[in-house]
Amino acid sequence: MTVASGNGEFEYRCCLELKPWITDERCSKVAHQTDLLLGAYWTMSKKINTLIVLGAGASIGSRRYPIEGSVQEAFPMMPSSRNFFYDLFKGKAKLGESRRFLNMLGVMYEGTNWLINQAWGMDKPESGFDPEQWRGINVEEVLSFVDIGSRMYSRSATYQKGFSIARSSLIQFIVMMLMTRTDGQHCELLMELFLSLRPRDSIISFNYDTLADHTLQRVKKSHFRAYANLMSGKFPRVRDYASRGILLKLHGSVNWRVCTNRQCRYYKRPYIPFTTKKRVLPRIFGGGFGDCLGCGEKRHETAIIPPMTEKSLDRHDFFHRLWLIARAQLPRFDRIVFVGYSFPSNDAYSDWLFRQLRFIDQKRPQIIVVNPEALKSRNPVRQRYVSLFRGFDIDFYGTLASFVEGPWRSI
């Protein structure tokens, strides 16, 4: 289906196989798809440049497809940042049975599990473990803790080696847990948002998972091509991306790799090991993360960073350049849609980024917040937005599902 507008035309490919015995349910689905396309058309025709910002709540409230294997079926929910470990340890409740918990971190990385227990003052129960003690332990705070420890001492120090091992183990654990839940999956709700993207609209994600990546790839937008080019291993120039619609993952991603070999062209330059020349996103369980594409050695690691890592934003660093691109894009947006992002107190860089809106000499963008917590007037999340965007036009909405299936089609 092709829809023409004053700015050219954009194409939607609908993979619907129409048959003479089509059911009423199938007809309903076709009608629903038509509504989405028309809604996307009217959104684009308004010539409003939009920035979509994704936080953990966007993944928690996602509708993920396809569900492949027993693991993804057994763990349907995505973990939150502030209850990351508790959510991961929590199994799927069965009818007539109490919910079961399994400390997978202790099973896989006993030393790192012990370190967190000690640093967060957990009491060791007589048998097993107490899942309630893991409530409120924020994975980004833990990652920041071990990352700082790995850089605080000289390389010959025992403490440095211990913290470095813990950091590596924790990152491997995060990658494994997120990819077992989302490997190759897209989100139907994010797809509805992304279908309406204009060429100069952009997406910022603070999530490590790959739901946004695969969803953007699925809708076949130019934004994915720009993202693939950004992640090709070349050091990006701000001017090349300042006016292009793109996905920017400012905290890294579980499918990004970076080489630790100083002689490799990918040293400190994150890249995605695309599986073909057409740049198809790799599947972690399909052999997509083999040896380094630059030097051929097994000395690469996952490129994710905690919010408070100072080293990650050194001048001329890849992540430093990503944040500069995000800053350079801000002036062109008429509205910013925050989905499931809570502006955590430990992420001073995101606070810095969006306060830059006050230094832009033009009309302030509309702020749209999609977060059930922010609906309550006294909730800290809502107060954070009200304080940060004082003087802006702010609208609050509930869940991602209720937003894309209702207000998004009319605003």
C-alpha positions as CSV (number, residue, x, y, z in Angstrom):
1,M,0.0,0.0,0.0
2,T,1.4,3.4,-1.0
3,V,0.2,6.7,0.4
4,A,1.2,9.9,-1.2
5,S,1.6,13.2,0.5
6,G,2.9,16.7,-0.3
7,N,6.4,15.6,0.8
8,G,6.6,12.7,-1.5
9,E,5.3,9.2,-0.8
10,F,6.0,6.5,1.8
11,E,5.3,2.8,1.5
12,Y,3.8,0.2,3.7
13,R,4.1,-3.5,2.9
14,C,1.2,-5.4,4.4
15,C,1.9,-9.1,4.5
16,L,-1.8,-10.2,4.6
17,E,-2.8,-13.2,2.5
18,L,-6.4,-12.6,1.5
19,K,-8.4,-15.8,1.0
20,P,-12.0,-16.5,0.0
21,W,-12.6,-18.3,3.4
22,I,-11.3,-15.4,5.4
23,T,-12.9,-15.3,8.9
24,D,-14.6,-12.5,10.7
25,E,-11.6,-12.4,13.1
26,R,-9.2,-12.0,10.1
27,C,-11.4,-9.2,8.7
28,S,-11.2,-7.4,12.0
29,K,-7.4,-7.6,11.9
30,V,-7.4,-6.2,8.3
31,A,-9.6,-3.3,9.5
32,H,-7.3,-2.7,12.4
33,Q,-4.2,-2.6,10.1
34,T,-6.1,-0.1,7.9
35,D,-6.8,2.2,10.9
36,L,-3.1,2.1,11.8
37,L,-2.0,3.1,8.3
38,L,-4.5,5.9,8.1
39,G,-3.5,7.1,11.6
40,A,0.2,7.0,10.5
41,Y,-0.7,9.0,7.4
42,W,-2.5,11.8,9.3
43,T,0.3,12.0,11.8
44,M,2.9,12.4,9.0
45,S,0.7,14.9,7.1
46,K,0.8,17.3,10.1
47,K,4.5,17.9,9.5
48,I,5.4,17.6,13.1
49,N,8.9,16.5,13.9
50,T,8.9,14.0,16.7
51,L,11.5,12.6,19.1
52,I,10.6,9.3,20.8
53,V,12.5,8.5,24.0
54,L,12.4,4.9,25.3
55,G,13.0,3.9,28.9
56,A,12.7,0.6,30.7
57,G,8.9,0.9,30.9
58,A,8.7,0.7,27.1
59,S,10.1,-2.8,27.2
60,I,8.1,-3.8,30.3
61,G,4.8,-2.8,28.7
62,S,5.7,-4.3,25.3
63,R,3.9,-6.9,23.3
64,R,6.7,-9.1,22.1
65,Y,6.5,-11.4,19.1
66,P,7.3,-14.1,18.1
67,I,7.5,-16.1,21.3
68,E,10.2,-18.8,20.5
69,G,11.0,-21.6,22.9
70,S,10.1,-22.5,26.4
71,V,12.4,-19.9,28.0
72,Q,10.6,-17.0,26.4
73,E,7.3,-18.5,27.3
74,A,8.3,-19.2,30.9
75,F,9.6,-15.6,31.4
76,P,7.1,-13.4,29.5
77,M,7.8,-10.2,31.5
78,M,10.8,-7.9,31.0
79,P,12.7,-6.8,34.1
80,S,12.7,-3.2,35.4
81,S,15.9,-1.4,36.1
82,R,15.2,-0.8,39.8
83,N,14.0,-4.4,40.4
84,F,16.1,-6.1,37.8
85,F,17.3,-9.1,39.8
86,Y,14.1,-9.7,41.6
87,D,12.1,-9.6,38.3
88,L,14.6,-12.0,36.7
89,F,14.5,-14.5,39.6
90,K,10.7,-14.5,39.6
91,G,9.3,-17.5,37.6
92,K,5.9,-17.7,35.9
93,A,3.1,-18.4,38.3
94,K,1.3,-21.7,37.7
95,L,-2.4,-22.2,38.5
96,G,-2.8,-23.6,42.0
97,E,0.9,-23.2,42.9
98,S,2.9,-20.4,44.6
99,R,5.3,-18.4,42.6
100,R,8.8,-19.9,42.5
101,F,12.1,-18.0,42.5
102,L,15.5,-19.0,41.2
103,N,18.7,-17.1,41.8
104,M,20.2,-17.5,38.4
105,L,23.0,-15.1,39.1
106,G,24.1,-17.3,42.0
107,V,24.0,-20.3,39.8
108,M,25.9,-18.8,36.9
109,Y,28.3,-16.3,38.7
110,E,28.7,-17.3,42.3
111,G,31.5,-14.7,43.0
112,T,29.5,-11.8,41.6
113,N,26.5,-12.9,43.5
114,W,28.5,-12.9,46.7
115,L,29.9,-9.4,46.0
116,I,26.5,-7.9,45.5
117,N,25.2,-9.7,48.7
118,Q,28.1,-8.2,50.7
119,A,27.9,-4.7,49.2
120,W,24.2,-4.4,49.6
121,G,24.2,-5.8,53.1
122,M,22.0,-8.8,52.5
123,D,21.4,-11.3,55.3
124,K,22.2,-14.9,54.4
125,P,19.2,-17.1,55.1
126,E,19.6,-20.5,56.6
127,S,18.8,-22.2,53.3
128,G,18.4,-21.1,49.7
129,F,18.0,-17.3,49.3
130,D,15.5,-14.7,50.2
131,P,14.2,-13.0,47.0
132,E,12.7,-10.1,49.0
133,Q,16.2,-8.9,49.8
134,W,16.7,-8.3,46.1
135,R,13.8,-5.9,45.8
136,G,14.9,-2.4,45.0
137,I,18.4,-3.4,43.8
138,N,18.9,-1.3,40.7
139,V,21.1,-3.1,38.0
140,E,22.5,0.3,36.8
141,E,23.7,1.1,40.3
142,V,25.3,-2.3,40.6
143,L,27.0,-2.0,37.2
144,S,28.2,1.5,38.2
145,F,29.6,0.1,41.5
146,V,31.6,-2.7,39.9
147,D,32.7,-0.4,37.0
148,I,34.1,2.2,39.4
149,G,35.8,-0.5,41.4
150,S,37.5,-1.9,38.3
151,R,39.0,1.5,37.6
152,M,39.8,2.6,41.1
153,Y,42.9,0.4,41.6
154,S,46.1,-0.4,39.6
155,R,45.9,-3.4,37.4
156,S,48.2,-5.4,39.7
157,A,45.9,-5.0,42.7
158,T,43.8,-7.9,43.8
159,Y,40.8,-5.6,44.3
160,Q,41.1,-4.4,40.7
161,K,41.1,-8.0,39.4
162,G,38.1,-8.9,41.5
163,F,36.0,-5.9,40.4
164,S,37.0,-6.5,36.8
165,I,35.9,-10.1,36.9
166,A,32.6,-9.0,38.6
167,R,32.0,-6.4,35.9
168,S,32.6,-8.8,33.1
169,S,30.4,-11.4,34.7
170,L,27.6,-9.0,35.4
171,I,27.6,-7.7,31.8
172,Q,27.5,-11.3,30.5
173,F,24.6,-12.0,32.9
174,I,22.7,-9.0,31.7
175,V,23.3,-9.9,28.0
176,M,22.2,-13.5,28.5
177,M,19.1,-12.6,30.5
178,L,17.9,-10.0,28.1
179,M,18.6,-11.9,25.0
180,T,16.9,-15.1,26.1
181,R,13.8,-12.9,26.5
182,T,14.0,-10.7,23.4
183,D,16.4,-12.3,20.8
184,G,14.8,-11.7,17.4
185,Q,11.6,-10.2,18.9
186,H,9.8,-7.0,17.9
187,C,7.2,-5.1,19.8
188,E,3.7,-4.6,18.2
189,L,3.1,-1.4,20.2
190,L,6.4,0.2,19.2
191,M,5.7,-0.8,15.6
192,E,2.6,1.4,15.7
193,L,4.7,4.4,16.9
194,F,7.5,3.7,14.4
195,L,5.1,3.4,11.4
196,S,4.3,7.1,11.8
197,L,7.8,8.3,11.9
198,R,8.8,11.0,9.4
199,P,12.2,11.0,7.8
200,R,13.6,13.5,10.2
201,D,12.1,12.0,13.4
202,S,14.4,10.2,15.7
203,I,14.4,7.7,18.5
204,I,16.5,7.7,21.7
205,S,16.7,4.5,23.7
206,F,18.2,4.1,27.2
207,N,17.5,0.4,27.1
208,Y,20.1,-2.4,26.6
209,D,17.7,-4.8,25.0
210,T,17.1,-5.0,21.2
211,L,13.3,-4.6,21.0
212,A,13.6,-1.2,19.4
213,D,16.3,-2.4,16.9
214,H,14.3,-5.3,15.6
215,T,11.0,-3.4,15.5
216,L,12.6,-0.6,13.5
217,Q,14.2,-3.2,11.1
218,R,10.8,-4.8,10.7
219,V,9.0,-1.5,9.6
220,K,11.8,-0.9,6.9
221,K,12.3,2.7,7.7
222,S,15.2,4.9,6.6
223,H,15.9,5.4,10.3
224,F,17.2,1.8,10.5
225,R,19.5,2.3,7.6
226,A,21.0,5.4,9.3
227,Y,21.3,3.3,12.5
228,A,23.1,0.5,10.7
229,N,25.5,3.0,9.1
230,L,26.2,4.5,12.5
231,M,27.0,1.1,13.9
232,S,29.3,0.0,11.0
233,G,32.4,0.5,13.1
234,K,33.4,3.9,11.7
235,F,33.9,6.8,14.1
236,P,30.8,9.0,13.5
237,R,30.8,12.7,12.7
238,V,28.1,14.8,14.3
239,R,27.3,16.7,11.1
240,D,26.6,13.5,9.2
241,Y,23.7,12.6,11.6
242,A,22.5,16.0,13.0
243,S,19.6,16.2,10.6
244,R,18.9,12.5,9.9
245,G,16.2,10.4,11.5
246,I,17.9,7.7,13.5
247,L,17.9,5.4,16.5
248,L,20.4,6.4,19.2
249,K,21.1,4.0,22.0
250,L,22.9,6.2,24.5
251,H,23.7,3.5,27.0
252,G,24.8,0.9,24.5
253,S,23.2,-2.4,23.6
254,V,23.5,-6.1,24.2
255,N,24.1,-6.7,20.5
256,W,27.0,-4.1,20.2
257,R,30.5,-5.4,20.3
258,V,33.8,-3.6,21.0
259,C,37.3,-5.0,20.7
260,T,39.9,-4.7,23.5
261,N,42.8,-5.4,21.1
262,R,44.6,-2.0,20.7
263,Q,45.8,-3.0,17.2
264,C,42.2,-3.7,16.0
265,R,40.2,-1.1,14.0
266,Y,37.3,-1.8,16.3
267,Y,39.2,-0.9,19.4
268,K,36.9,1.3,21.5
269,R,34.6,1.6,18.5
270,P,31.3,-0.3,19.1
271,Y,29.8,-2.1,16.1
272,I,27.0,-4.5,15.3
273,P,28.2,-7.8,13.7
274,F,25.5,-7.7,10.9
275,T,24.9,-11.1,9.4
276,T,24.8,-10.1,5.7
277,K,25.8,-7.2,3.4
278,K,22.2,-6.1,3.7
279,R,22.8,-5.4,7.4
280,V,20.4,-7.8,9.1
281,L,20.6,-7.7,12.9
282,P,22.3,-10.8,14.3
283,R,20.7,-13.4,16.5
284,I,22.8,-14.1,19.6
285,F,21.7,-17.8,19.6
286,G,22.3,-18.1,15.9
287,G,26.1,-17.6,16.0
288,G,25.9,-13.9,15.4
289,F,28.5,-13.0,18.0
290,G,31.6,-14.9,16.8
291,D,35.2,-13.7,16.7
292,C,35.9,-10.0,16.3
293,L,35.2,-8.9,12.7
294,G,38.3,-6.7,12.8
295,C,41.2,-8.8,14.1
296,G,39.5,-12.2,14.2
297,E,40.4,-12.7,17.9
298,K,38.1,-13.5,20.8
299,R,39.0,-10.2,22.6
300,H,35.8,-8.3,22.1
301,E,33.1,-7.6,24.7
302,T,29.5,-6.2,24.9
303,A,29.4,-2.4,24.7
304,I,27.0,-1.3,27.4
305,I,27.7,1.4,30.0
306,P,26.1,2.4,33.3
307,P,24.7,5.9,33.5
308,M,27.3,7.3,35.8
309,T,30.5,6.1,34.1
310,E,32.7,9.1,33.5
311,K,35.1,7.3,31.2
312,S,32.3,6.6,28.7
313,L,32.0,10.3,27.8
314,D,35.7,11.2,27.4
315,R,36.2,13.5,24.4
316,H,36.6,11.6,21.1
317,D,35.0,8.5,22.7
318,F,32.2,6.8,20.7
319,F,29.5,7.3,23.4
320,H,30.6,11.0,23.8
321,R,29.9,11.4,20.1
322,L,26.5,9.7,20.4
323,W,25.4,12.2,23.0
324,L,26.7,15.1,20.9
325,I,24.5,13.8,18.0
326,A,21.5,13.7,20.3
327,R,22.2,17.3,21.4
328,A,22.6,18.5,17.8
329,Q,19.2,17.0,16.8
330,L,17.2,18.7,19.6
331,P,16.4,22.0,17.8
332,R,14.3,20.4,15.1
333,F,11.7,18.6,17.3
334,D,8.2,19.9,17.8
335,R,7.3,17.3,20.3
336,I,9.1,14.8,22.5
337,V,7.4,11.5,23.5
338,F,8.8,9.9,26.6
339,V,7.8,6.2,26.8
340,G,8.5,4.5,30.1
341,Y,11.4,6.7,31.1
342,S,11.6,8.0,34.6
343,F,14.6,10.3,34.6
344,P,16.5,8.3,37.3
345,S,18.6,10.4,39.7
346,N,21.7,8.5,38.8
347,D,21.6,9.5,35.1
348,A,22.9,13.1,35.2
349,Y,23.7,13.0,31.4
350,S,20.1,12.6,30.4
351,D,19.2,15.5,32.7
352,W,21.9,17.6,31.1
353,L,20.7,16.6,27.6
354,F,17.1,17.7,28.0
355,R,17.9,20.8,29.9
356,Q,19.6,22.0,26.7
357,L,16.1,22.6,25.3
358,R,16.1,25.9,27.3
359,F,19.1,27.1,25.3
360,I,17.4,26.7,21.9
361,D,16.1,29.9,20.5
362,Q,12.7,28.6,19.2
363,K,9.3,27.5,20.3
364,R,9.5,24.9,23.1
365,P,8.5,21.4,22.0
366,Q,5.4,19.7,23.5
367,I,6.3,17.1,26.1
368,I,4.3,13.8,26.1
369,V,4.9,11.4,29.0
370,V,3.6,7.8,28.6
371,N,4.1,6.3,32.1
372,P,1.4,5.0,34.5
373,E,3.4,6.2,37.5
374,A,3.3,9.8,36.2
375,L,-0.5,9.9,36.3
376,K,-0.5,10.4,40.0
377,S,0.1,14.1,40.9
378,R,2.3,13.4,43.9
379,N,4.4,10.6,42.3
380,P,8.1,11.3,42.2
381,V,8.3,10.5,38.4
382,R,5.6,13.1,37.7
383,Q,7.3,15.7,39.9
384,R,10.6,15.0,38.1
385,Y,9.0,15.9,34.8
386,V,7.2,18.9,36.1
387,S,10.4,20.2,37.6
388,L,12.6,19.5,34.6
389,F,10.2,20.9,32.0
390,R,8.8,23.8,34.0
391,G,7.1,26.2,31.5
392,F,6.6,23.5,28.8
393,D,3.3,22.1,27.6
394,I,3.2,18.6,29.3
395,D,0.6,15.9,28.8
396,F,0.6,12.6,30.8
397,Y,-0.8,9.3,29.6
398,G,-0.9,5.8,31.1
399,T,0.3,2.6,29.5
400,L,1.9,2.2,26.1
401,A,-0.9,0.1,24.9
402,S,-3.6,2.6,25.8
403,F,-1.6,5.4,24.3
404,V,-0.9,3.9,20.9
405,E,-4.4,2.5,20.6
406,G,-6.0,5.8,21.5
407,P,-4.4,9.3,21.9
408,W,-1.5,8.7,19.5
409,R,-3.8,8.5,16.5
410,S,-5.3,11.9,17.2
411,I,-2.6,14.1,18.7
